[in-house]
């Protein structure tokens, strides 16, 4: 999926604060949750999300979602990651 199509779909689905971000490599952060639903599209690199003890790697072109208040960890691969992400309150 390309960024333009993804952004249009996000807006249609009620996601706001849609932004493009670049994150540098980092080990998994501590378990946390957000007060909003998150959806993101990986544009470049690898982003790992662990939910319920199960890690999943997301690569370019893949979409991830994390439900509001769902405990999870996030890890950024060696080359960093570029993504487009939005929130739904």
Phi and psi in degrees as GROMACS dihedral restraints (atoms count N, CA, C in turn):
[ dihedral_restraints ]
;  ai    aj    ak    al  type     phi  dphi    fc
    3     4     5     6     1   -89.5    20    10
    4     5     6     7     1   162.4    20    10
    6     7     8     9     1   -61.1    20    10
    7     8     9    10     1   -39.8    20    10
    9    10    11    12     1   -65.2    20    10
   10    11    12    13     1   -46.5    20    10
   12    13    14    15     1   -63.2    20    10
   13    14    15    16     1   -42.6    20    10
   15    16    17    18     1   -60.9    20    10
   16    17    18    19     1   -46.4    20    10
   18    19    20    21     1   -62.7    20    10
   19    20    21    22     1   -42.2    20    10
   21    22    23    24     1   -61.2    20    10
   22    23    24    25     1   -44.0    20    10
   24    25    26    27     1   -65.1    20    10
   25    26    27    28     1   -40.6    20    10
   27    28    29    30     1   -59.5    20    10
   28    29    30    31     1   -47.9    20    10
   30    31    32    33     1   -61.7    20    10
   31    32    33    34     1   -42.3    20    10
   33    34    35    36     1   -63.3    20    10
   34    35    36    37     1   -30.4    20    10
   36    37    38    39     1   -89.9    20    10
   37    38    39    40     1     4.0    20    10
   39    40    41    42     1    89.9    20    10
   40    41    42    43     1    12.0    20    10
   42    43    44    45     1   -81.4    20    10
   43    44    45    46     1   143.4    20    10
   45    46    47    48     1  -129.3    20    10
   46    47    48    49     1  -179.0    20    10
   48    49    50    51     1    49.1    20    10
   49    50    51    52     1    46.5    20    10
   51    52    53    54     1   -79.3    20    10
   52    53    54    55     1   126.2    20    10
   54    55    56    57     1  -143.3    20    10
   55    56    57    58     1   156.3    20    10
   57    58    59    60     1  -101.1    20    10
   58    59    60    61     1   130.4    20    10
   60    61    62    63     1  -132.5    20    10
   61    62    63    64     1   153.5    20    10
   63    64    65    66     1  -121.8    20    10
   64    65    66    67     1   123.8    20    10
   66    67    68    69     1  -117.7    20    10
   67    68    69    70     1   136.1    20    10
   69    70    71    72     1   -79.9    20    10
   70    71    72    73     1   163.4    20    10
   72    73    74    75     1   -51.2    20    10
   73    74    75    76     1   138.5    20    10
   75    76    77    78     1  -160.0    20    10
   76    77    78    79     1   146.3    20    10
   78    79    80    81     1   -69.9    20    10
   79    80    81    82     1   170.2    20    10
   81    82    83    84     1   -56.6    20    10
   82    83    84    85     1   135.4    20    10
   84    85    86    87     1   -82.5    20    10
   85    86    87    88     1   179.6    20    10
   87    88    89    90     1   -77.6    20    10
   88    89    90    91     1   159.7    20    10
   90    91    92    93     1   -59.5    20    10
   91    92    93    94     1   136.1    20    10
   93    94    95    96     1  -157.4    20    10
   94    95    96    97     1   170.2    20    10
   96    97    98    99     1  -137.7    20    10
   97    98    99   100     1   169.9    20    10
   99   100   101   102     1  -124.3    20    10
  100   101   102   103     1   155.3    20    10
  102   103   104   105     1   -84.0    20    10
  103   104   105   106     1    16.9    20    10
  105   106   107   108     1  -144.2    20    10
  106   107   108   109     1   160.1    20    10
  108   109   110   111     1   -78.9    20    10
  109   110   111   112     1   141.3    20    10
  111   112   113   114     1  -120.1    20    10
  112   113   114   115     1   137.5    20    10
  114   115   116   117     1  -135.0    20    10
  115   116   117   118     1   136.7    20    10
  117   118   119   120     1  -141.6    20    10
  118   119   120   121     1   153.9    20    10
  120   121   122   123     1  -116.9    20    10
  121   122   123   124     1   126.0    20    10
  123   124   125   126     1   -80.4    20    10
  124   125   126   127     1   123.4    20    10
  126   127   128   129     1   -95.4    20    10
  127   128   129   130     1   -34.1    20    10
  129   130   131   132     1  -161.5    20    10
  130   131   132   133     1   141.6    20    10
  132   133   134   135     1    94.7    20    10
  133   134   135   136     1  -166.2    20    10
  135   136   137   138     1  -128.9    20    10
  136   137   138   139     1   133.3    20    10
  138   139   140   141     1  -126.8    20    10
  139   140   141   142     1   125.6    20    10
  141   142   143   144     1  -109.9    20    10
  142   143   144   145     1   129.0    20    10
  144   145   146   147     1  -120.2    20    10
  145   146   147   148     1   130.6    20    10
  147   148   149   150     1  -111.7    20    10
  148   149   150   151     1   118.1    20    10
  150   151   152   153     1  -125.8    20    10
  151   152   153   154     1   134.6    20    10
  153   154   155   156     1    59.7    20    10
  154   155   156   157     1    29.4    20    10
  156   157   158   159     1    79.8    20    10
  157   158   159   160     1     2.2    20    10
  159   160   161   162     1  -111.2    20    10
  160   161   162   163     1   112.7    20    10
  162   163   164   165     1   -78.7    20    10
  163   164   165   166     1   146.4    20    10
  165   166   167   168     1  -138.8    20    10
  166   167   168   169     1   127.0    20    10
  168   169   170   171     1   -87.9    20    10
  169   170   171   172     1   133.3    20    10
  171   172   173   174     1  -115.1    20    10
  172   173   174   175     1   131.8    20    10
  174   175   176   177     1  -118.2    20    10
  175   176   177   178     1   175.4    20    10
  177   178   179   180     1   -47.9    20    10
  178   179   180   181     1   130.4    20    10
  180   181   182   183     1    91.4    20    10
  181   182   183   184     1    -8.5    20    10
  183   184   185   186     1   -96.1    20    10
  184   185   186   187     1   148.8    20    10
  186   187   188   189     1  -110.8    20    10
  187   188   189   190     1   137.6    20    10
  189   190   191   192     1  -121.2    20    10
  190   191   192   193     1   156.9    20    10
  192   193   194   195     1  -139.3    20    10
  193   194   195   196     1   141.4    20    10
  195   196   197   198     1  -130.4    20    10
  196   197   198   199     1   123.1    20    10
  198   199   200   201     1   -70.7    20    10
  199   200   201   202     1   154.1    20    10
  201   202   203   204     1   -54.5    20    10
  202   203   204   205     1   137.2    20    10
  204   205   206   207     1    65.2    20    10
  205   206   207   208     1     9.4    20    10
  207   208   209   210     1   -79.8    20    10
  208   209   210   211     1   119.8    20    10
  210   211   212   213     1   -63.9    20    10
  211   212   213   214     1   134.5    20    10
  213   214   215   216     1  -157.9    20    10
  214   215   216   217     1   164.2    20    10
  216   217   218   219     1  -116.6    20    10
  217   218   219   220     1   151.4    20    10
  219   220   221   222     1  -127.3    20    10
  220   221   222   223     1   139.1    20    10
  222   223   224   225     1  -136.7    20    10
  223   224   225   226     1   140.7    20    10
  225   226   227   228     1  -110.4    20    10
  226   227   228   229     1   129.3    20    10
  228   229   230   231     1   -65.8    20    10
  229   230   231   232     1   173.6    20    10
  231   232   233   234     1   -53.9    20    10
  232   233   234   235     1   -37.7    20    10
  234   235   236   237     1   -89.6    20    10
  235   236   237   238     1     6.7    20    10
  237   238   239   240     1    78.9    20    10
  238   239   240   241     1  -177.3    20    10
  240   241   242   243     1  -147.1    20    10
  241   242   243   244     1   142.5    20    10
  243   244   245   246     1  -115.3    20    10
  244   245   246   247     1   131.0    20    10
  246   247   248   249     1  -146.5    20    10
  247   248   249   250     1   161.6    20    10
  249   250   251   252     1  -113.6    20    10
  250   251   252   253     1   129.6    20    10
  252   253   254   255     1  -139.1    20    10
  253   254   255   256     1   148.0    20    10
  255   256   257   258     1  -140.8    20    10
  256   257   258   259     1   165.4    20    10
  258   259   260   261     1  -119.8    20    10
  259   260   261   262     1   147.3    20    10
  261   262   263   264     1  -128.7    20    10
  262   263   264   265     1   116.5    20    10
